[in-house]
Amino acid sequence: MEVKVISGIKEFLRKPDQSINRYLHPFPSQTKIEKIIKDYPSHKGPFKGAIDFIVPLGTPVLAPLEGIVTAVVDTNDKFGPTEDFKDFLNYITIRHSNGEYSQPAHLAKGSVLVKIGDNVKEGQQLAVTGNSGWMTEPHLHFFVFKAAPTKEGFIGLNPRFK
């Protein structure tokens, strides 16, 4: 039988759908955030926990935690207000400690500064926000997830921020 040692009371109190890691907001601290949206049709099921930060186009996108880049899409410039546009999303996926991944999305075409296999440092600029994918207004979509034995192969987590 495997015994998991809990490192402290905060870990014990953490909800099972919350991230273990604590993430930096994936944009500079002085960024003007118009609003934050958690409840949106694309944030359901395995994508629960995703957050949309309504920020200006061209906002720098920062690595929220150190990790290794596992996926990059940087070629799309199509976007629109319906699910028909979901396959035109530009994003970066980063693997972090504790089996968690983060994924900033709605990046500007051609703006990604990293490639698969790169080690990124917390706070390092990765790209800038742009119009790509399923969106009704410019924003940075931020998603934290872990692998799971589901149809999709993952489940979303509610990110904890520093």
C-alpha positions in Angstrom: 0.0 0.0 0.0 1.3 3.4 -1.0 1.1 6.2 1.6 1.1 9.8 0.5 2.7 12.2 2.9 1.0 15.6 3.0 3.5 18.4 3.2 1.4 20.8 5.2 -2.1 21.9 6.2 -2.6 23.9 3.0 -2.1 20.8 0.9 -4.5 18.9 3.1 -7.1 21.6 2.7 -6.7 21.9 -1.1 -9.8 20.8 -3.1 -9.2 17.8 -5.4 -10.1 19.9 -8.5 -7.5 22.6 -7.6 -3.9 22.7 -8.9 -1.2 21.6 -6.6 1.2 24.2 -8.2 0.8 27.9 -7.7 1.0 29.9 -10.9 2.1 33.4 -11.8 -0.5 35.3 -13.7 0.5 34.8 -17.4 0.9 38.5 -18.2 2.9 41.4 -16.8 1.7 42.7 -13.4 0.9 46.2 -14.8 -1.5 44.7 -17.5 -5.0 46.4 -17.6 -7.5 43.6 -17.0 -10.9 44.7 -18.2 -12.7 41.6 -16.7 -12.2 38.0 -15.8 -14.5 35.3 -17.1 -14.7 31.8 -15.6 -18.1 30.6 -16.7 -18.2 30.3 -20.5 -19.4 27.5 -22.8 -15.9 26.5 -23.7 -15.0 26.1 -20.0 -17.2 23.1 -19.4 -16.5 19.3 -18.9 -12.8 18.5 -19.2 -12.1 22.2 -19.7 -13.5 23.3 -16.4 -11.2 25.7 -14.5 -10.3 27.7 -17.6 -10.1 31.4 -17.1 -10.4 34.2 -19.7 -8.5 37.4 -18.9 -9.9 40.2 -21.0 -6.7 42.1 -21.9 -5.7 44.3 -24.9 -4.4 42.7 -28.1 -0.7 42.4 -28.1 -0.4 41.8 -24.3 2.8 39.9 -23.5 2.1 36.3 -22.5 4.4 35.0 -19.8 5.3 31.5 -18.6 3.2 31.0 -15.4 5.8 28.6 -13.9 9.0 26.9 -15.0 8.5 23.9 -17.2 9.0 22.3 -20.6 7.1 23.2 -23.7 5.2 20.2 -25.0 3.0 21.7 -27.7 2.9 24.9 -29.8 0.4 26.1 -32.4 1.3 29.5 -34.0 -0.1 29.5 -37.5 -3.7 30.5 -37.2 -5.3 33.9 -37.8 -9.0 32.8 -38.1 -11.3 33.6 -35.2 -15.0 34.0 -34.5 -17.8 33.8 -32.0 -18.9 30.2 -32.5 -17.5 26.8 -31.7 -16.8 26.4 -35.5 -13.6 28.4 -34.9 -12.2 26.1 -32.0 -9.7 24.4 -34.3 -8.0 27.7 -35.2 -6.6 28.3 -31.8 -2.9 29.4 -31.2 -1.6 28.1 -27.9 1.4 26.9 -26.0 1.3 23.9 -23.6 3.9 23.7 -20.8 4.5 20.6 -18.6 5.2 21.6 -14.9 6.0 19.6 -11.8 3.4 17.5 -10.1 2.0 16.3 -13.4 0.3 19.5 -14.2 0.2 21.4 -17.6 -0.7 25.0 -18.3 -1.9 26.4 -21.6 -2.1 30.1 -22.5 -4.2 30.5 -25.7 -5.5 33.0 -28.2 -2.0 34.0 -29.2 -1.2 36.2 -32.2 -0.1 34.3 -35.3 3.7 34.2 -35.6 4.3 35.6 -32.1 5.4 32.5 -30.3 9.0 32.8 -29.0 9.5 29.1 -27.9 9.5 25.7 -29.4 8.7 22.2 -28.3 11.3 20.9 -25.9 12.3 24.3 -24.6 12.8 24.8 -20.9 11.0 28.0 -19.9 11.5 30.0 -16.7 8.7 31.5 -14.7 7.9 35.0 -16.1 9.7 34.5 -19.4 7.8 36.0 -22.4 6.3 33.3 -24.6 4.2 35.2 -27.1 1.6 38.0 -27.3 -2.2 37.9 -27.3 -4.0 37.9 -30.6 -7.1 36.9 -32.4 -7.3 33.1 -33.0 -9.9 30.4 -32.3 -13.3 30.6 -30.7 -13.6 34.0 -29.2 -16.0 36.9 -28.9 -13.5 39.5 -27.8 -9.7 39.8 -27.4 -8.5 37.9 -24.3 -6.0 35.5 -22.9 -7.4 32.1 -22.2 -5.5 30.3 -19.4 -6.1 26.6 -18.7 -4.4 24.2 -16.2 -4.9 20.5 -16.5 -3.6 17.0 -15.8 -3.7 13.7 -17.7 -6.6 11.5 -16.8 -8.2 8.3 -18.0 -11.1 10.2 -19.7 -12.3 10.3 -23.3 -10.2 13.5 -23.8 -7.2 12.2 -21.9 -7.2 15.1 -19.4 -9.2 17.0 -16.8 -9.1 20.7 -16.1 -8.0 22.1 -12.7 -8.8 25.3 -11.0 -5.5 27.1 -11.0 -4.1 28.5 -7.8 -2.1 31.8 -8.2 0.8 33.2 -6.3 
